[in-house]
Amino acid sequence: MLSLDDADLVRRDPSIPGLRVLLDNDALALFAAESLLIPNVVEARSEYVRYKPQQNCLVRFRVFSSERVHDFYAIAYRPVDKAKLRKASRATVISALCMVVCPFPIDLELTSLATLSSIAGLRRLLVRIGPAEIAAGPLEYSTLRYKPERRYVGRIESPAGAVTLKMYSSNTFPAACQVAKSLGSAVNLPIVRRVAHWRRHCAILFDWQPGVTLSSLLERGMVPVPVIGQVGEQLARLHSSVARKLRILTPQDDAKSLIAVTDDLATIVTPLAASVRRLAHHIAEQIATSRSPQQDIIHGDFSTEQIVVEDGQSFFIDLDRASQSVAAKDIGNFIAHLEVDALHGQCSDQQRDLAAAALVDGYCAAGRTIDRREVDLHAAASLLRLAHRPFRDRRPDWHDLVSRIILRAQEKTDRLHQLVPHRTRCAIEATAPADGIVDAQDDFRMPFLRQALAPQDAKQRLAHVLGNDSQLRSFELSSIRLLRYKPGRRCLIEYRGRLADSGCYATVLGKAHAKGRHEQALLRQQSLWDSGFDTECADGICVARPLGIIPEWHMWLQCAAPGQLSWHALSGPRALRIATRIAEAAQKLHQANIPTKKTHTLNDEMAHLSERLLRVANELPEFRQRIRRVLDLCYELAETVIPVSPVGIHRDFYPDQVLVDGNRLFVVDHDLYALGDSRLDIGNFYGHLIERSIRTEQHPYMYDCPAAAMIDRFVELQGGDQQCRHAINVYIVLTVARHVFLSRQIPERMATTVPLIELVE
């Protein structure tokens, strides 16, 4: 059965009729029995996917029957590409699905792979490409890695020893052969050497390197720090070596390849498409304008999987992508793979950090220098390149893992604003993503922002406030970043630093208001913290820890809450569970009984909506009558809501305000907290989900399942009162109607104005 994420992907790409079969293991098993005529099929399992949206999909899969295991790969095309089916002479063609299927070792691009169908064929190949002693005597081979139509890696054993056989497609073989030849002449490098090659078969034999990969050791919980330090030293030697005729990759080449990779990634994770493209272009622009020298010999795909350890010694394998390029790419890629392994649960965060630090220490001990900002830039780029792997490897929770990798890339990119080159690393930078530091410093309504954004002033004030905090008293400011800024009203500043006593990093957020609301805001946050929203609470529903105030800046401070915005979680495999938890978080907030003088009634909500919709009616005369009619209908709906006793409500409850951190939820930004109708929060949350769905998917149904689960759980917590459900539905309509106004305030949302009006109608 298709997962929800795979089903959504199939729905969005009807141009490939075989896509549904290849992504659904149950359908694949039935296909193997009926179309491939395999008897007694027990199970089918896809193991590798290469997907080109709106073009084709290649899947390597295994079919388990009661007799044996069958290996295949298949390519599903569009009906307009049926001519490609006729070229697959050695494959099974399924015309109804526009699909070709190849049993292993038949491969339409690796044509010589078919020699592995028999030991005699393998022997003939070895006689042609290798030393005679390898082909003598009994032979055995095993597959190590196989990417259909791209590359095959296998281990061949003979009485003379073992070798590694690599076969390539005709367009990738020349570059791989040149790398093997160039690096084979380099001395004192811990790499496997080429034994022989044969251009006609696009095949290369390498020495076999015994041992276990570093990734396997980390997965077992082992972090051999001395060995990883040695790896760093060896990497420094590789970067300083000389090899002729290796291809040169410029920063512009790296930038272009990153954009190409992420274009396909954005299509796979549609809810994150805009964020992915924006992030990729931002990283690519910085890479393209980098001034780093391109004169080092780099591995090109350096990771724990490419390092084999034997008797305390390490060796590099798989240097097919070696080139002359930026050394920071190898270190950044190594760190990115560690990050992905940690996100997948294959190693802990502590093991990740130990391994990364050991590599860098060994690298620097060999006399090489590192620009940490350059490394983080390439680590972020590598994370985006790796983000498709959970989907490619058919992880059942692939959408959630892809989202988490993208989020980690964003966090790495954010660090670029905080890290400065090593030559000035003792300085503190102040940066702003959009509105600009200069504008904030010149805000006459908030003159204190000039000091709040000045490193020395901020360092002094923070030390005074945090000096009595047991966890943050050793906080050393390293960067200032303006996160949000509404001129003349409020701003959010991020202060990031290092804890001198532990070496860990910490982030403190400062919220400043022009009208001086800092004392009430801190009191409200402290009251929530003390009433069971602390980070040790049993139910895992928390708020950020309050820290104190800087009165002269109208600012209150809190720890930054961990986690990702709940948008991502609500489109992932845990969506239903997260949705019910969000309902429970709202209920907990409503029951907290935090004192407040502010109130927000249904009449206030309607007055707020009326004022904004009338502004849109004046701006769009052609829609004036329809908007006025919508407003009248909203008033009629509001009259059907039976009032309930007011409780403390968030009032701006939507996915940006709920962070998901594993099993914990953090509810943030309580600036609008007031006494009101508890059902408003749930209706507001669902209304935002509908707007987002219209904006990204051109329909309002994307979040229907998790939203329904959220409402069901909230109604259940309210005792199953159907009046509660009706009131929530009314507030959903009012929220969507309010988004008609918001769509006119944000240029990129203007295309949604008419669909929103139609939906409310």
RADA-V593931 format. One record per residue. N is the residue number from 0. BURIAL is 1 if it has 16 or more other C-alpha atoms within 10 Angstrom, else 0. Layout:
# RADA-V593931
n = (N	N)
burial = (BURIAL	BURIAL)
This chain:
# RADA-V593931
n = (0	1	2	3	4	5	6	7	8	9	10	11	12	13	14	15	16	17	18	19	20	21	22	23	24	25	26	27	28	29	30	31	32	33	34	35	36	37	38	39	40	41	42	43	44	45	46	47	48	49	50	51	52	53	54	55	56	57	58	59	60	61	62	63	64	65	66	67	68	69	70	71	72	73	74	75	76	77	78	79	80	81	82	83	84	85	86	87	88	89	90	91	92	93	94	95	96	97	98	99	100	101	102	103	104	105	106	107	108	109	110	111	112	113	114	115	116	117	118	119	120	121	122	123	124	125	126	127	128	129	130	131	132	133	134	135	136	137	138	139	140	141	142	143	144	145	146	147	148	149	150	151	152	153	154	155	156	157	158	159	160	161	162	163	164	165	166	167	168	169	170	171	172	173	174	175	176	177	178	179	180	181	182	183	184	185	186	187	188	189	190	191	192	193	194	195	196	197	198	199	200	201	202	203	204	205	206	207	208	209	210	211	212	213	214	215	216	217	218	219	220	221	222	223	224	225	226	227	228	229	230	231	232	233	234	235	236	237	238	239	240	241	242	243	244	245	246	247	248	249	250	251	252	253	254	255	256	257	258	259	260	261	262	263	264	265	266	267	268	269	270	271	272	273	274	275	276	277	278	279	280	281	282	283	284	285	286	287	288	289	290	291	292	293	294	295	296	297	298	299	300	301	302	303	304	305	306	307	308	309	310	311	312	313	314	315	316	317	318	319	320	321	322	323	324	325	326	327	328	329	330	331	332	333	334	335	336	337	338	339	340	341	342	343	344	345	346	347	348	349	350	351	352	353	354	355	356	357	358	359	360	361	362	363	364	365	366	367	368	369	370	371	372	373	374	375	376	377	378	379	380	381	382	383	384	385	386	387	388	389	390	391	392	393	394	395	396	397	398	399	400	401	402	403	404	405	406	407	408	409	410	411	412	413	414	415	416	417	418	419	420	421	422	423	424	425	426	427	428	429	430	431	432	433	434	435	436	437	438	439	440	441	442	443	444	445	446	447	448	449	450	451	452	453	454	455	456	457	458	459	460	461	462	463	464	465	466	467	468	469	470	471	472	473	474	475	476	477	478	479	480	481	482	483	484	485	486	487	488	489	490	491	492	493	494	495	496	497	498	499	500	501	502	503	504	505	506	507	508	509	510	511	512	513	514	515	516	517	518	519	520	521	522	523	524	525	526	527	528	529	530	531	532	533	534	535	536	537	538	539	540	541	542	543	544	545	546	547	548	549	550	551	552	553	554	555	556	557	558	559	560	561	562	563	564	565	566	567	568	569	570	571	572	573	574	575	576	577	578	579	580	581	582	583	584	585	586	587	588	589	590	591	592	593	594	595	596	597	598	599	600	601	602	603	604	605	606	607	608	609	610	611	612	613	614	615	616	617	618	619	620	621	622	623	624	625	626	627	628	629	630	631	632	633	634	635	636	637	638	639	640	641	642	643	644	645	646	647	648	649	650	651	652	653	654	655	656	657	658	659	660	661	662	663	664	665	666	667	668	669	670	671	672	673	674	675	676	677	678	679	680	681	682	683	684	685	686	687	688	689	690	691	692	693	694	695	696	697	698	699	700	701	702	703	704	705	706	707	708	709	710	711	712	713	714	715	716	717	718	719	720	721	722	723	724	725	726	727	728	729	730	731	732	733	734	735	736	737	738	739	740	741	742	743	744	745	746	747	748	749	750	751	752	753	754	755	756	757	758	759	760)
burial = (0	1	0	0	1	1	0	0	1	1	0	0	0	0	1	1	1	1	1	1	1	1	1	1	1	1	1	1	1	1	1	1	1	0	0	0	0	1	0	0	1	0	1	1	1	1	0	1	1	1	1	0	1	0	0	1	1	1	1	1	1	1	1	1	1	0	0	0	0	0	0	1	1	1	1	1	1	1	1	0	0	0	0	0	1	0	0	1	0	0	1	1	1	0	0	0	1	1	1	1	1	1	1	1	1	1	1	1	0	1	1	1	1	0	1	1	0	0	0	0	0	1	1	0	1	1	0	0	1	1	0	0	0	1	1	0	0	0	1	0	1	0	0	0	0	0	1	1	1	1	1	1	1	1	1	1	1	1	0	0	0	1	1	1	1	1	1	1	1	1	0	0	1	0	1	1	1	1	1	1	1	1	1	1	0	1	0	0	1	1	1	1	1	1	1	1	1	1	0	0	1	1	1	1	1	1	1	1	1	0	0	0	1	1	1	1	1	1	1	0	0	0	1	1	1	0	1	1	1	1	1	1	1	1	1	1	1	1	1	0	1	1	1	0	0	1	0	1	0	1	1	1	0	1	1	0	0	1	1	0	1	1	0	1	1	1	1	1	1	1	1	1	1	0	0	1	1	0	1	1	1	0	1	1	0	1	1	0	0	0	0	0	0	1	1	1	1	1	1	1	1	1	1	1	1	1	1	1	1	0	0	0	0	1	1	1	1	1	1	1	1	1	1	1	1	1	1	1	1	1	1	1	1	1	1	1	1	1	1	1	1	1	1	0	0	1	1	1	0	0	1	1	0	0	1	1	1	1	1	1	1	1	1	1	0	1	0	1	0	0	0	1	1	1	1	1	1	1	1	1	1	1	1	1	1	1	1	1	1	1	1	1	1	1	0	0	0	1	1	1	1	1	1	1	1	1	1	1	1	1	0	1	1	1	1	1	1	1	1	1	0	0	0	0	0	0	0	1	1	1	1	1	0	0	0	0	1	0	0	1	1	0	1	0	0	1	0	1	1	1	0	1	1	0	1	0	0	1	1	0	1	1	1	0	1	1	0	0	0	0	0	1	1	1	1	1	1	1	1	1	1	1	1	1	1	0	1	0	0	1	1	1	1	1	1	1	1	1	1	0	0	0	0	0	0	1	1	1	1	1	1	1	1	1	0	1	1	1	1	0	1	1	1	1	1	1	1	1	1	0	0	1	1	1	1	0	0	0	1	1	1	1	1	1	1	1	1	1	1	1	0	0	1	1	1	1	1	1	1	1	1	0	1	1	1	1	1	1	1	1	1	1	1	0	1	1	0	1	1	1	1	1	1	1	1	1	1	1	1	1	0	1	0	1	0	0	0	0	1	1	0	1	0	0	1	1	0	0	1	1	0	1	1	1	0	1	1	0	0	0	0	0	0	1	0	0	1	1	0	1	1	0	0	1	1	0	1	1	0	0	1	0	0	0	0	0	1	1	1	1	1	1	1	1	1	1	1	1	1	1	1	0	0	1	1	1	1	1	1	1	0	0	1	1	1	1	1	1	1	1	1	1	1	1	1	1	1	1	1	1	1	1	1	1	1	1	0	0	0	1	0	1	1	0	0	1	1	0	1	1	1	1	1	1	1	0	0	0	0	0	0	0	0	1	1	1	1	1	1	1	1	1	1	1	1	1	1	1	1	1	1	1	1	1	0	0	0	0	1	0	0	1	1	0	1	1	1	0	0	1	0)
